[in-house]
Amino acid sequence: MKFIIGKKLGTSQIFNEDGTVIPVTVIEAEPNVVTQVKTKDKDGYEAVQLKAGKKKREAKGAKLNDTEVKIGDNVSVSMFSEGDTVKISGVSKGKGFQGVVKRHGFSGMPFSHGHHHVLRHGGSIGQRFPQHTLKGMRMAGRMGGVKRTTRGLKVVKVDAENNLIAVRGAVPGNKGGLVIVQTQ
């Protein structure tokens, strides 16, 4: 399993040799340092903990590139190659408190025939029995700001000199947000 912690720089586009446009997300992943190695004998599972920047993030899985790693080793973007299929995890953009139309895709109430100021309301939330609001009822509330993973993204370009990875498609999170890139 290959994995690295990076920073989302933003979206761009790359042109193929035949002139087709490929939408990409550019991720800057400075070399990560291995801070801890967990083994099956000692800890009960295998994992490697990486440090990127000032915070530590743990990525669990098998050994990097099926080789042994030691504390203090550097992990760089050069381990990825064009055509790799990866999954990327990050914290989605926070949208604040939103109504049911934006948060859950409700259609709202009718425009006419006696309806006044109820266009974007959620409507009825219950019934006679059991005389309380059921758990999981879709209502207005805070939206976004949660961990999301996008799977099946292809690595289009790897620039090892500048520590950049270009991935085809959209990646969760804001510009400058931390993301974890790992093979599937």
C-alpha positions as CSV (number, residue, x, y, z in Angstrom):
1,M,0.0,0.0,0.0
2,K,1.3,3.4,-0.9
3,F,0.2,6.5,1.0
4,I,1.2,10.0,1.8
5,I,-0.2,13.1,3.5
6,G,-0.5,16.2,1.3
7,K,-2.1,19.6,0.9
8,K,-4.8,20.4,-1.7
9,L,-3.5,23.3,-3.9
10,G,-6.6,23.5,-6.1
11,T,-8.0,22.4,-9.5
12,S,-6.6,22.9,-12.9
13,Q,-6.5,21.2,-16.3
14,I,-4.0,19.3,-18.3
15,F,-4.0,18.8,-22.1
16,N,-3.4,15.3,-23.6
17,E,-1.3,14.7,-26.7
18,D,-4.4,14.5,-28.8
19,G,-5.7,17.8,-27.4
20,T,-8.3,16.5,-24.9
21,V,-8.7,18.3,-21.6
22,I,-8.2,16.4,-18.3
23,P,-9.6,18.1,-15.2
24,V,-7.2,17.6,-12.3
25,T,-6.7,18.4,-8.7
26,V,-3.2,19.3,-7.7
27,I,-1.8,18.0,-4.4
28,E,1.4,19.1,-2.8
29,A,3.0,16.4,-0.7
30,E,6.3,17.3,0.9
31,P,8.3,14.3,2.0
32,N,6.6,12.8,5.1
33,V,8.7,11.4,7.9
34,V,7.9,8.0,9.5
35,T,7.3,8.6,13.2
36,Q,6.1,5.2,14.4
37,V,5.9,1.7,13.0
38,K,3.4,-0.7,14.5
39,T,3.9,-4.5,14.1
40,K,1.5,-7.4,14.4
41,D,3.6,-9.1,17.1
42,K,3.8,-6.1,19.4
43,D,0.6,-4.1,18.7
44,G,-1.7,-6.6,17.1
45,Y,-1.9,-4.9,13.7
46,E,0.4,-3.4,11.1
47,A,0.5,0.4,10.5
48,V,2.8,3.3,9.8
49,Q,2.4,6.7,11.3
50,L,3.6,9.6,9.2
51,K,4.3,13.2,10.1
52,A,3.6,16.0,7.6
53,G,4.2,19.6,8.6
54,K,3.4,20.3,12.2
55,K,0.6,17.7,12.8
56,K,0.8,13.9,12.9
57,R,-1.7,11.8,11.0
58,E,-1.9,8.0,11.1
59,A,-2.5,5.9,8.0
60,K,-3.1,2.3,8.7
61,G,-2.4,-0.6,6.3
62,A,0.3,-2.8,5.1
63,K,4.0,-1.9,4.7
64,L,4.9,0.8,2.2
65,N,5.6,-0.7,-1.2
66,D,6.0,-4.1,0.4
67,T,9.3,-3.1,2.0
68,E,10.3,-2.5,5.6
69,V,10.3,1.0,6.9
70,K,12.1,2.4,9.9
71,I,11.5,5.4,12.1
72,G,13.0,8.5,10.4
73,D,12.6,7.3,6.8
74,N,11.2,9.8,4.3
75,V,8.2,9.0,2.1
76,S,7.9,11.1,-1.0
77,V,5.6,11.4,-4.1
78,S,8.1,9.4,-6.2
79,M,6.5,6.2,-5.0
80,F,3.3,7.0,-7.0
81,S,3.3,6.6,-10.8
82,E,1.0,7.7,-13.6
83,G,-2.0,5.5,-13.9
84,D,-2.2,4.5,-10.2
85,T,-5.7,4.3,-8.8
86,V,-6.0,6.1,-5.5
87,K,-8.5,7.0,-2.9
88,I,-8.2,10.4,-1.2
89,S,-9.6,11.4,2.2
90,G,-10.2,14.9,3.5
91,V,-12.6,17.1,5.4
92,S,-15.3,18.4,3.2
93,K,-16.1,22.1,2.9
94,G,-18.3,23.4,5.8
95,K,-21.5,25.0,4.6
96,G,-22.9,26.1,8.0
97,F,-26.6,25.7,9.0
98,Q,-28.7,24.9,5.9
99,G,-32.3,24.2,5.2
100,V,-33.9,21.0,3.9
101,V,-33.9,22.2,0.3
102,K,-30.1,22.5,0.1
103,R,-29.2,19.9,2.7
104,H,-31.4,17.0,1.6
105,G,-32.7,18.1,-1.8
106,F,-36.3,18.6,-0.8
107,S,-38.5,20.3,-3.5
108,G,-40.3,22.6,-1.1
109,M,-44.0,23.6,-1.0
110,P,-46.3,24.8,-3.8
111,F,-46.1,28.5,-5.0
112,S,-49.8,29.1,-5.1
113,H,-53.3,28.2,-3.9
114,G,-53.2,29.6,-0.4
115,H,-49.5,28.8,0.5
116,H,-47.8,31.9,2.0
117,H,-44.1,32.1,3.1
118,V,-43.7,28.3,3.1
119,L,-41.8,27.8,-0.2
120,R,-38.6,26.3,1.3
121,H,-40.1,24.6,4.4
122,G,-39.7,20.9,5.2
123,G,-43.4,20.1,5.7
124,S,-44.9,17.7,8.2
125,I,-42.4,15.8,10.4
126,G,-44.7,13.3,12.1
127,Q,-48.0,11.5,12.4
128,R,-50.5,10.6,15.2
129,F,-48.6,7.6,16.4
130,P,-46.0,7.2,17.9
131,Q,-46.5,10.9,18.9
132,H,-42.9,11.9,18.8
133,T,-40.3,12.8,16.1
134,L,-38.6,9.6,14.9
135,K,-34.8,9.4,14.9
136,G,-33.1,10.1,11.6
137,M,-35.8,12.5,10.4
138,R,-34.2,14.7,7.7
139,M,-34.4,18.3,8.9
140,A,-32.4,21.6,8.7
141,G,-29.0,21.5,10.3
142,R,-25.3,21.9,9.9
143,M,-23.9,20.7,6.6
144,G,-20.4,19.7,5.6
145,G,-17.2,19.8,7.7
146,V,-17.0,16.0,7.9
147,K,-14.5,13.4,6.7
148,R,-15.1,12.2,3.1
149,T,-13.3,9.8,0.9
150,T,-13.3,9.8,-2.9
151,R,-12.4,6.5,-4.5
152,G,-11.3,5.5,-7.9
153,L,-9.2,8.6,-8.8
154,K,-6.4,8.2,-11.3
155,V,-3.0,9.7,-10.9
156,V,-2.4,11.7,-14.1
157,K,1.0,13.3,-13.4
158,V,3.7,13.0,-10.7
159,D,6.3,15.8,-10.3
160,A,8.9,14.5,-7.8
161,E,11.1,17.7,-8.0
162,N,8.3,20.0,-6.9
163,N,6.5,17.3,-4.7
164,L,3.3,17.5,-6.7
165,I,0.7,14.9,-7.7
166,A,-2.1,15.7,-10.3
167,V,-5.2,13.5,-9.8
168,R,-8.0,13.3,-12.3
169,G,-11.3,14.5,-10.7
170,A,-12.4,16.3,-7.6
171,V,-10.9,15.9,-4.1
172,P,-12.8,16.7,-0.9
173,G,-11.9,19.8,1.1
174,N,-10.8,23.4,0.8
175,K,-7.7,24.8,-0.9
176,G,-4.9,24.3,1.6
177,G,-6.7,21.5,3.4
178,L,-4.9,18.3,4.5
179,V,-5.6,15.2,2.5
180,I,-4.5,11.5,2.7
181,V,-3.6,9.9,-0.7
182,Q,-3.4,6.1,-0.7
183,T,-3.7,3.3,-3.2
184,Q,-6.8,1.1,-3.2
